[in-house]
Amino acid sequence: MEVNFGGIIPVSTVDWYGKVSMVIFFRKCPLRCPYCQNYALLEGDEFVDIQEIESEIEKAKDFVNAVVFSGGEPAMQFEQMKRLADFAKRCKLLVGIETNGCYPERLRELIRMKLVDVIFLDVKAPLSDPELYAKVSGADGKKVVSLVRKSLEICKDRLEVRTTVFRGLVCKKEHIKAIAEEIPPVTYVIQQGRPEQGPSEELKRYDAPSRDELMELARVARQFLSHVRIRTKEFGEEVIT
Ligand code: SF4
């Protein structure tokens, strides 16, 4: 079996709060977010034998406690992801998936097979605003919102929701309030968007939102949710009490 492979970070302390993880990137994604920091993975192919990736997991298993599948959208290569998750589990590692939520039934299947511990699900904009969702995802907003809603429901027992904040896109208190009201009572992370890392020239006209701005947004979310964190380049992850 081959994987359309985007790369590996052998040791990461930022992809799963409190864990040391190996991050495996899959190519391709059904969305086209204007800020995608991994946009090089959206086009082109690089196929590698899945055993090569298994051997990387095997080598890392004594130094990390988790494997995180990322991309691109890892659930697009479902058979490959299932096999690697099963391999990681047999190595006694935790498994996390960073997903845009477009494949709810695949997430359900992974949960049913006990192959995933945490699903890191992007809620990119208020689900009540399909037009804005279309703008942030570069896709059919109504369709994506409906899939994300389904994923939230399916994964609610093992979920961390993430929103990445960009000026000129999703950055207002009312955006965060709407999201915090719409999602289940799970951990919610507000991430500092880095426009310089994405393909959109329009977004590059703006600075990244500051830590103080993220703090303000997090205080709004905190009115509805018990577990809120912000993530910035300068300070890493901070819990909002
Ligand atoms: S969902 Fe993620 S990988 Fe896909 S285009 Fe958006 S930011 Fe990039």
Residues whose N, C-alpha, C, O or C-beta is under 5 A from the ligand:
A	BS01	SF4	C29 L31 R32 C33 C36 G71 G72 E73 N100
